[in-house]
Amino acid sequence: MAGKALGIMALCLFAGGCITVKAPDKPIEINLNVKVQQEVIVRLQKDAQDLIQSNPELFPV
């Protein structure tokens, strides 16, 4: 039992030297090609159309 524990501890010590965490020399680049397409459809109700047509000075074309 003590031999297993000693072996596991030794393995942990040896494996600890193999793992290193280091910041990269160059900055990390993330290229995102995003295409945003938005289609806006406005439908005016009949009363709104009548208001616009009856007041052309307020809503120039």
Secondary structure, DSSP 8 states (H G I E B T S, - for coil): -HHHHHHHHHHHHHHHTT------SS-------------------HHHHHHHHH-TTTS--
